[in-house]
Structure formats: structure tokens, C-alpha cells
Amino acid sequence: MFIPYDSAKLCITQITNDMIAMKSRHQEMIQELEENFLTASRVNQDKTANKMKTFYQNKLSTLKRVLDIYQEKVARKNAYWEEKVRTLEDLNERLQMQHTMLQERNQNDLASWDKEKNKMMELFSSRLDLLHNHQASTLQELHLARAEMGKVQEMLEILQEKNESEKASEEQNSTESNGPLDGAQARMEILKDNLQKREREISMLMEGQERVADPVEQSAYAQLLSTVIQQAHQVYVELTEAKQQFDQMAEDNKKILAEIKESFDQTVVESNQKNHEDQETEPQINDGSQASLLNHEVRQLALECIRSGAKPTVIETDANEAWTAEMDEAVKKFEEEFRKNGFLSSDKSVGQQLLSLQAELKQMKDENKKIIENYTAERTLRKKYYNMVEDMKGKIRVFCRIRPLTRAEQAKKGHITVACLDDYSVILETPRGPREFQFDKIFNTECTQEEVFIESSGLIQCAIDGFNVCIFAYGHTGSGKTFTMVGDRDRRNPGLIPRTFTRIFEIIQDNESKFEFKVSAYMLELYNDRLQDLFVSPAEAFNKRIEIKRDRKGLVFAQGAETKDAASAGELFALFEQGSANRHIAATKMNVESSRSHLIIGIMIESRNLTNGSVSFGKLSLVDLAGSERAAKTGAKDDQLKEANSINKSLSALGDVISALSMEQPHVPYRNNKLTQLMQDSLGGNAKTLMILNISPSDCNLDETLTSLIYATRVKAITNNAQRNVDSKEIAQLKEVILKLKSGQPVEEDV
Ligand SMILES: Nc1ncnc2c1ncn2[C@@H]1O[C@H](COP(=O)(O)OP(=O)(O)OP(=O)(O)O)[C@@H](O)[C@H]1O
């Protein structure tokens, strides 16, 4: 078929134009579609981002609210308990003061009572002597009078005989007178009168001495007593059984007598204690219990007489009128004194009132006991509460401290690879991108020694309360471990160790009225798997074998190492200085660096509660670990390689223990290394551990810093508080989301 050229050309042009129009329409459509698509995806993206943002912001604010409520709760509880503890401490102080006052008064009263007792005894014995002398002289007079009477009677008989013979002769011679006989009879009459008078006087005197209503009865009683005692003595001598019985009776009576004497003294002392503060009152003899005392004294005397066969001397202690008057006067004075001070009321007898005073005293003692019991319970609660608060922070806490650049690092002009995100997060720039790590606290390069100490010092109270606490510094060589633990060389910035010494004794001083403390310490160095005692000279330490043992309470101790007592922070610091000097000498001798060994200081704190006598033991371990760098990097050989291997072995053993604890494995490999053996009582269980990770911010130490951060993160995973773990994870995720939102990065739905 033939198509004319012109029409073919027209047709082709037409088709071409159509194609061009179609193409442009297609292009417009594509553009439109692209634009539509872009708008839809942007809207979608924004929507998702906003949704996520709102979702996580809500979640964050809920968490913040929960945290606020929780913190408020803790603060309220804290204030409540602090107030309670303060009140109890005040009360205790007042009680202590009262106790001291009473003790002082008691001592004074006892002394004056003793003085008075001695005075009375002296008076009594002098009066007794006087009475004896008087009795003896009167009896002598009686004998003389009787002798005189005998003589007169003899004379009378002679005269009578003479008279009779004269009578006979008178009968013969009735004119003689009887004058001499009359004279003799008159004289005899006079003598008889004298004699009777003397006898009356003597019996009157005896009557006065014995001061009884019925003298006949009194002497009869004395005679009867004497006879009974004589008979009893006979039985005592003849019958062995009776002898034993009497001996037993005498012993029993002696004991009872001692008890009565003691309680009598006690009663008087206690009564006097009730007396007012500053008035000096004369201690007086009590009436009631004295009777019982006398009864048992007389019984003792009688029993002694039965045993020895001696005649009893019946003496009434109040036989003398003057003595009785003195006694009455004393009792009166005692009553008056007590009445004046309101301890006695006029309608009660002294005995009754003494009894009521005793009851009152007993009640007071009971109340005092109750207060002490309550106080002890409150104190225990305070300890428990404090411990709970510390536990809430985690039983193993990890702080991370970034030291400033050293001069050498500054000179190298390297990069800073570490940055603090906030108080809990740190970011390390690695060749593979940034890596974030979270810890319980981050101390940036500006943080002071004081700030680090304040964050850690809560654990010191726990050690004093009887828990085991361990604070250890971890990090590569030159990362700042010694600076953190000990401080700088010129001591302008003391570290945790010296500050802890001071704090321990500050707490002790605040509590010394309630507790008695004993502080002791050991200081060891672990180098190449060998323990060295730093409290003895290096030469001596070299020959010593130290073994790690556990006592019955589970506390670790180094057998063979010196444990020294310290009575003040100064003494503890002097011991530490001595140990550090020994460490330095040993290192120089062996031509090694002292920082290539682990330093372990154990401080044992024993406290005895003065109120209830309970004793608690706590141990605070302060450890400055050796640097953790890898041997390969340092290019170590021979001895240095051995040294580096030993450090790595011990640090990885520590890591294994920590990981077993974090996984709550039944077996924790403490025994794999001396370091973990030594730290056994301070890791796991009820112990509280604080690891301070030290890192350098410079890129020269990037590898070491990364290794340290990973190691510390493994430690951080240990917590006996699962809730806490969950919180940390969520907060970490939230932080990640916020970071992404801030930088405009998309957020995945499943974050
Ligand atoms: N926080 C800090 N502020 C100022 N200087 C610091 C800080 N931390 C460490 N330094 C300084 O850094 C240097 C190294 O610190 P340090 O000796 O404490 O490290 P180290 O980890 O104990 O090292 P080694 O393992 O060798 O014992 C010291 O000169 C120290 O004074």
C-alpha cells in the first residue's frame, strides 16, 4: 500500500505531538503522585512522632509523680523517725542524768550512813563498857559489905559466947553491968541497916540497868535462857546429829542476818535517795527492820553460846534511858526531815510510809525499765530503717568518676571521648559510635573529694550499726583510684580513706553516752598472689605467712597479720601512714610500683549498747585495687607479665564473684582468689558494696576506659532489688527516646 509522503509526515507529526503531550501529562501525574506521597508520609511520620512523644511524656510524668510521692513519703518518714530518735535521745539523756544524780546521792548517803553507824557502835560499846564497870564495882561493893557482915556476925557470936559466960558469972555476981554487949548489938544493928541499904541500892541499880517492867521476870528469863543454853550445849557436845543441826542453824541464821543487814542498809539508803537534792540530811536509824535485825543478832549470839558453851550475857540495847532518849530523838528527827520534804504524811507510821516509798521506787524502776526497753526498740527500728534506706539505693552501688585531663594528656592534644549526660549517664565516643552507660552516680571532672565522700559516707553509719561494708576503687593505671581513695600527695585534697577515719570517730563521739566502741584495723597488700602485712616492717612481713580465715560470726580475718586498736581518728591515720610507708619501702626494694598491688584496709567496729548490753560488730573494708590495663598493651615481659597476669586473675575473679552474685547463683566462687577470699564478708549477703569506677576522659585511654565501663556495668547489674532493676531499664529507655526526639530522629514503635 502506498501512503503519500505528506500525509505520512503529517501523521507522524501528529503522533509525535500526541506522544509528547502524553509524556508531559505522565510527568505531571508522577510529580503529583510524588507530592501526594511525600505529604502523606510526612504527616504520618509527624503523627507517629507526636504519638510517641505524648506517650513517653505521659509515662515520664507519671514516673516523676510516683518518684515525687515516693520521695515525699521517704522524707516524711525520715522526719518522723528523726524526731522520734531525737525525743528518745533527749529522754535517754535525762534518764542518764537522773541515774548519775541518784548514784552520787546514793554514794554520799552510804558514806554518811556508815559514819553514823560507826558513831552509834562506838557510843554503844562505850556505854556497854560503862555499864560493865559500874556493875563490877557494885558487885565488889556487895562482896565487901557481905564480908563485913560476916565479920560482924563472927564478932556477934564471940560476944554472945562471952555474954553467956558473963551471964553465968553474973548470976554469981549480980551487981556487974552488961554495957559492952549493948554497944556491940547497936553496932550490929547499924551494920545490918547499912547492908540492907546497900543491897537496896544495888538492886535499884540493877533494875535501872535492865529497864524492864518486871525485874523478877527479866532475871528469871535470863536464868532460864542460861539454863536452856547450858542444856543445849550439853546436847550439842554429846550428839553429832545435833551438832550438825546447830551448826547448820548457825550458818543459816548468819546468812539471813547478812541479808537482813543488807536489806536494812538498802532500805535506809533508798529512803534517803528519795530525799531532796541538795539538803544534807543526817541518815537515821529505821525502827521496823531494826527489830528483826536485833532478833537475828540475839539468835546468832545464843547459837554461838550453844556451840562454845559460853554463858550468855543478856543485854538490852535500849537498856539505857539516855540511849533510848537519843534513839527517840533520832527517829523523830528522821520523821520530821521526811515530812518536811513531803515524803511522809502525818497519818502514817514510818514503817508504812517506808513501804509505800519502796513501792513507789519499784514502780519508778519498772517505768524506767519500760522506757529503756522502748528506747532500745526504737533504736533498733532506726537502725533497720536506716539500713532499708541504704538498701533502697542498692546493695551494690557503682559510682563513676571522670578525672580531669592530666598534663601529659593535655600535651598530647588528644580528644576528649567521655561526656556526662546527666548525674547518672555517661557517653563514650568509640570508633563504632557513641556508647552510653548508666550508673548510680556520675562525678564529672569538676566534682570535689568532699562531694564524692558525702555520697559515700552513708555506708559508714551502716558499718557502725553492725553491717559489713566495702568501698573499692577500680580503674586502669592513672585513672585516679588513689586520688579518690587516699588523696593527692601533698594532702591538700584528702580522699575517702582519711575522711572515713574522721567520720567514724565523729559518729562514735556523738554516741559515746549510749555506746562503748572499740575500733581495730588491719592493713594488707596483695602482690603477685601473696599477702603482706603492712603493719610490720617489710623484712618482718616477708617472713610472715598470712592466711585468710573466717571467725564464727563469718567475719574474715587475716591470720598472722597484726590487728591494731585505735582510739581516735589520729591514731587510725598514724597506723595508715605507717602502713603506707612500709608499702613504699617494700615496693622500692623489689623495684616495682606500689600501685601494682591491691591495698586492703579492714576496720572492725565493735559497739556495746550501754543500755541493754547488746554487742554488734561491723566491718568496713577500704580497697584500692591495682590498675586494670591489659598486659598486651603495656608490652610487659617476664616479671612484669607475671605481675600483670596476677592482677588480671584477681580482677577477673572479682568479676566472677560479682556475676555469680548478680545471677543469684547458689555457688559464689569466693575461694578462687585471695582478693575475693579477703572481700568475702563484704560482697553479697547482707553486706553493702560501693565500687568507684575511675576513668580518664582522654582518647589515649579509650580501650581501657571502654573495658572498665563494661566491667562496671556488669557489677551494676547486681542488685537484690528486682524492682530497682526494672526502673533503671525503663528510665534508660526513656532517656534514649527523649534524646532521639530532641535530635529529630524517628522513634520506633516498639521502644
Ligand atoms: N579527680 C581528680 N582531680 C584532679 N587530679 C586527679 C584526679 N584524679 C586523679 N588525678 C591525678 O591523676 C594522676 C593519676 O591519679 P592516681 O595516681 O590516683 O591514679 P591511679 O588510678 O591510682 O593510678 P595507679 O593505678 O598507678 O595507682 C595523679 O596525678 C592524680 O593527682
The ligand as a Tripos MOL2 file, in Angstrom:
@<TRIPOS>MOLECULE
LIG
   31    33     1     0     0
SMALL
NO_CHARGES

@<TRIPOS>ATOM
      1 N1         39.7030   13.9060   90.3110 N.pl3     1 LIG1
      2 C1         40.9470   14.3240   90.1090 C.ar      1 LIG1
      3 N2         41.2360   15.6340   90.1580 N.ar      1 LIG1
      4 C2         42.4960   16.0610   89.9500 C.ar      1 LIG1
      5 N3         43.5320   15.2400   89.7150 N.ar      1 LIG1
      6 C3         43.3230   13.9280   89.6650 C.ar      1 LIG1
      7 C4         42.0150   13.3870   89.8730 C.ar      1 LIG1
      8 N4         42.0860   12.0670   89.7720 N.ar      1 LIG1
      9 C5         43.3700   11.7710   89.5280 C.ar      1 LIG1
     10 N5         44.1030   12.8770   89.4640 N.ar      1 LIG1
     11 C6         45.5350   12.9430   89.1860 C.3       1 LIG1
     12 O1         45.8020   11.9930   88.1850 O.3       1 LIG1
     13 C7         47.0180   11.3160   88.4160 C.3       1 LIG1
     14 C8         46.8060    9.8000   88.4620 C.3       1 LIG1
     15 O2         45.9540    9.5180   89.5470 O.3       1 LIG1
     16 P1         46.1750    8.3190   90.5260 P.3       1 LIG1
     17 O3         47.5990    8.1260   90.8680 O.co2     1 LIG1
     18 O4         45.2460    8.4940   91.6300 O.co2     1 LIG1
     19 O5         45.7180    7.1160   89.6060 O.3       1 LIG1
     20 P2         45.6360    5.5910   89.9680 P.3       1 LIG1
     21 O6         44.4820    5.0480   89.2650 O.co2     1 LIG1
     22 O7         45.6620    5.3850   91.4160 O.co2     1 LIG1
     23 O8         46.9270    5.0180   89.3600 O.3       1 LIG1
     24 P3         47.7210    3.7100   89.7810 P.3       1 LIG1
     25 O9         46.9060    2.5400   89.3230 O.co2     1 LIG1
     26 O10        49.0190    3.8480   89.1140 O.co2     1 LIG1
     27 O11        47.7940    3.7380   91.2770 O.co2     1 LIG1
     28 C9         47.5530   11.8690   89.7070 C.3       1 LIG1
     29 O12        48.4990   12.8670   89.4080 O.3       1 LIG1
     30 C10        46.3720   12.4840   90.3710 C.3       1 LIG1
     31 O13        46.7240   13.5550   91.2210 O.3       1 LIG1
@<TRIPOS>BOND
     1     1     2 1
     2     2     3 ar
     3     2     7 ar
     4     3     4 ar
     5     4     5 ar
     6     5     6 ar
     7     6     7 ar
     8     6    10 ar
     9     7     8 ar
    10     8     9 ar
    11     9    10 ar
    12    10    11 1
    13    11    12 1
    14    11    30 1
    15    12    13 1
    16    13    14 1
    17    13    28 1
    18    14    15 1
    19    15    16 1
    20    16    17 2
    21    16    18 1
    22    16    19 1
    23    19    20 1
    24    20    21 2
    25    20    22 1
    26    20    23 1
    27    23    24 1
    28    24    25 2
    29    24    26 1
    30    24    27 1
    31    28    29 1
    32    28    30 1
    33    30    31 1
@<TRIPOS>SUBSTRUCTURE
     1 LIG1         1 GROUP 0 **** ****
